[in-house]
């Protein structure tokens, strides 16, 4: 029996976790180009959220899925910060009232796509740009 070959759609489904978005620039790097993306949209396999951003058609996007795309697809230096980071680590002790407020640190000078703030992700996303961990931003 030979090695199982994945179609590009299967590869996309395997690489994109539930709750995450896919940028078209990342899709292009895995061999899924504009006409193929259009085919996936026509077959209701993916849904376009805005120009350059798609998701699984039956998926609900959450803020960790946005951070996943920023870090893994766009290679940006962005990570949860403040109360958001504490909550991720299980140390949050505030009861959310209303919408989540997600605080993300980004490296100063990093270009964060406009859609991160413009689209309603069912959370208020706040980007704080700083150089607090300039030498080794990932450890920060």
Buried (B, 14 or more C-beta within 10 A) or exposed (E): EEEEEEEBBEBBBEBBEEBBBBBBEBBEEEEBEEEBBEEBBEEEBBBBBEEBBBBBEEBEBBBBBBBBBBBBBBEBBBBBBBBBBBBEEEEEEEEEEEEBBBBBBBBEEBEBBEBBEEBEBEBBBEBEEEEEBEEEBEEB
